[in-house]
Amino acid sequence: MGLFLAGIVLWSLVILSAVLLIMGIWKKSWQALALSGVALLLPSLLIFMGDDGLWFKMAIVPPILLFAGAFYMRYKMSHTF
């Protein structure tokens, strides 16, 4: 039962991250993009720490890209005239 609940929590975080990503892009909200990165961070870290393969280590890239996108969007919004 514990593995089942862990799977539900992790997949819920992945789905929440996808919804926040779509909402952040649609509404141009850097907060939604940052929250999307936070929601995706735990599942990605578990994959990242789970194996030694290069492709498993690349699982940490999507949250980093989401944080970078949120930072860029915030920077761009604060420096427009």
Residue pairs with C-beta under 8 A, 6 or more apart in sequence:
10 42
10 43
10 46
13 39
13 40
13 42
13 43
14 39
14 40
14 43
16 36
16 39
17 36
17 37
17 39
17 40
17 66
18 36
20 32
20 33
20 35
20 36
20 39
21 32
21 33
21 36
21 66
23 29
23 32
24 30
24 31
24 32
24 33
24 35
24 36
24 70
25 33
28 73
28 77
29 73
30 70
30 71
30 73
30 74
30 77
31 70
33 66
33 69
33 70
33 73
34 66
34 67
34 70
36 66
37 63
37 64
37 66
37 67
37 70
38 63
40 62
40 63
40 66
41 63
44 59
44 60
44 62
44 63
45 60
47 56
47 59
48 56
48 57
48 59
48 60
50 56
